[in-house]
Amino acid sequence: MSFYDEIGGEATIRTIVETFYEGVADDPVLRPMYPEEDLGPATERFTLFLVQYWGGPGTYSETRGHPRLRMRHAPFAVTPTAAQRWLVHFRAGLDKVALTPEQDAQFWDYVTHAAQFMVNTNEVPDSTGDLLR
């Protein structure tokens, strides 16, 4: 059985991601990184990515190609602060679902490493998104 099946499949991942984006919607650090007014498309993309990553259907790659996470996030200033804010909202998503301590630890280990991997600058963007120099 895949980890995806073990944790309850798409329904569980969807709950995690929807809870995550509820936090992002009002986050002054993260919300500017989402140019779309509606976070629905981002929610769907992230859900499909996590579904595929954890062993579910490969719909993400079928529709979007290889994840190329760093490349897709390169246009945004992902600072250490942004990574920490991302983890705060992801933690809320994990807390909302009933994973076992072992499952939670496995998921959390992945996302904490992913958040650090995505950091691409220590500089802070100004209100227009340009990096302050």
C-alpha positions as CSV (number, residue, x, y, z in Angstrom):
1,M,0.0,0.0,0.0
2,S,1.3,3.4,-0.9
3,F,1.6,6.3,1.6
4,Y,-1.1,8.0,-0.4
5,D,-3.5,5.1,0.2
6,E,-2.3,4.7,3.8
7,I,-3.2,8.3,4.8
8,G,-6.7,8.3,3.1
9,G,-5.8,9.3,-0.5
10,E,-6.9,12.4,-2.2
11,A,-9.5,13.4,0.4
12,T,-6.8,13.7,3.0
13,I,-4.4,15.6,0.8
14,R,-7.2,17.9,-0.4
15,T,-8.1,18.8,3.2
16,I,-4.4,19.5,4.0
17,V,-4.0,21.8,1.0
18,E,-7.3,23.6,1.4
19,T,-6.4,24.4,5.0
20,F,-3.0,25.5,3.9
21,Y,-4.4,28.0,1.4
22,E,-6.9,29.3,3.9
23,G,-3.9,30.5,5.8
24,V,-2.0,31.7,2.7
25,A,-5.0,33.8,1.7
26,D,-4.5,36.3,4.5
27,D,-0.7,36.0,4.9
28,P,1.1,39.2,4.1
29,V,4.4,37.4,3.2
30,L,3.0,34.6,1.1
31,R,-0.1,36.0,-0.6
32,P,1.8,38.4,-2.9
33,M,3.6,35.3,-4.3
34,Y,0.3,34.2,-5.9
35,P,-0.5,36.4,-8.8
36,E,-3.9,34.9,-9.4
37,E,-6.8,36.6,-7.5
38,D,-8.4,33.2,-7.0
39,L,-6.3,30.7,-5.1
40,G,-8.4,27.8,-6.5
41,P,-6.0,26.9,-9.4
42,A,-3.0,27.0,-7.1
43,T,-4.9,24.8,-4.6
44,E,-5.6,22.3,-7.4
45,R,-2.0,22.2,-8.7
46,F,-0.6,21.7,-5.2
47,T,-3.2,19.0,-4.5
48,L,-2.3,17.1,-7.7
49,F,1.4,17.5,-7.0
50,L,1.1,16.0,-3.5
51,V,-1.2,13.2,-4.7
52,Q,1.4,12.2,-7.2
53,Y,4.3,12.6,-4.9
54,W,2.9,10.3,-2.3
55,G,1.9,7.6,-4.7
56,G,-1.5,8.5,-6.2
57,P,-2.4,9.1,-9.8
58,G,0.1,10.9,-12.0
59,T,-2.3,13.6,-13.1
60,Y,0.1,16.4,-12.1
61,S,2.8,15.2,-14.6
62,E,0.2,14.3,-17.2
63,T,-1.2,17.9,-17.2
64,R,1.9,20.0,-16.2
65,G,4.9,18.0,-17.0
66,H,7.8,17.4,-14.7
67,P,7.3,19.3,-11.4
68,R,10.6,21.4,-11.7
69,L,9.8,23.0,-8.4
70,R,12.7,25.3,-8.1
71,M,12.3,26.5,-11.7
72,R,8.5,27.2,-11.2
73,H,9.2,29.2,-8.0
74,A,12.3,31.0,-9.3
75,P,10.3,34.2,-10.3
76,F,9.4,34.6,-6.6
77,A,11.7,35.8,-3.8
78,V,11.4,32.7,-1.5
79,T,13.1,34.0,1.7
80,P,13.7,32.0,4.9
81,T,10.8,34.0,6.4
82,A,8.6,32.9,3.5
83,A,9.6,29.3,4.0
84,Q,8.8,29.5,7.7
85,R,5.3,31.1,7.0
86,W,4.7,28.3,4.4
87,L,5.4,25.8,7.1
88,V,3.1,27.5,9.6
89,H,0.2,27.1,7.2
90,F,1.2,23.5,6.2
91,R,1.3,22.6,9.8
92,A,-2.3,23.8,10.2
93,G,-3.2,21.5,7.3
94,L,-1.5,18.5,8.8
95,D,-3.1,19.2,12.2
96,K,-6.5,19.2,10.6
97,V,-6.3,15.6,9.4
98,A,-6.0,12.5,11.5
99,L,-2.7,11.1,10.6
100,T,-0.9,8.7,12.9
101,P,2.2,10.2,14.6
102,E,4.4,8.2,12.2
103,Q,2.5,9.4,9.1
104,D,2.6,13.0,10.3
105,A,6.3,12.8,10.9
106,Q,6.9,11.4,7.5
107,F,4.8,14.1,5.8
108,W,6.3,16.9,8.0
109,D,9.9,15.7,7.3
110,Y,9.2,16.0,3.5
111,V,7.6,19.5,3.7
112,T,10.3,20.9,6.0
113,H,13.0,19.8,3.6
114,A,11.0,21.1,0.6
115,A,10.5,24.5,2.2
116,Q,14.2,24.9,2.8
117,F,15.0,23.6,-0.7
118,M,12.8,26.3,-2.2
119,V,14.6,29.2,-0.5
120,N,16.3,31.2,-3.3
121,T,17.2,34.5,-1.6
122,N,17.9,36.0,1.7
123,E,16.8,39.4,0.5
124,V,13.4,40.9,1.1
125,P,11.2,42.0,-1.8
126,D,9.7,45.5,-1.6
127,S,5.9,46.1,-2.1
128,T,6.2,45.7,-5.9
129,G,7.9,42.3,-5.6
130,D,11.3,43.6,-6.6
131,L,14.2,42.7,-4.4
132,L,15.5,45.5,-2.1
133,R,19.1,46.1,-2.8
